[in-house]
Amino acid sequence: MDLNMPRLNGLEATRRIHELSPSIRILILTLHENSVLSRIARDSGAQGYFLKSEPFDVLTRAIENMGDSEKFFGSSRH
């Protein structure tokens, strides 16, 4: 999920998806390195928050962590 989308921002979309189906795992992909947005994303139902500036192997790890039902916020597991 991207935070910046044309009709509905990613945080609101995440919140709505999570309300309808809490089992769907959502990873936020963003350019915004912002701890407040990361917390809001988590509170909205996202299981991960990934900076687009991170190396590709970190994205791979984020996806793997989420596939293992873990959360990923930044470069570490949560």
Summary of the structure (lengths in Angstrom):
residues: 78
radius of gyration: 11.5
end to end distance: 18.7
largest distance: 32.2
contacts: 206
relative contact order: 0.18
helix: 42%
strand: 17%
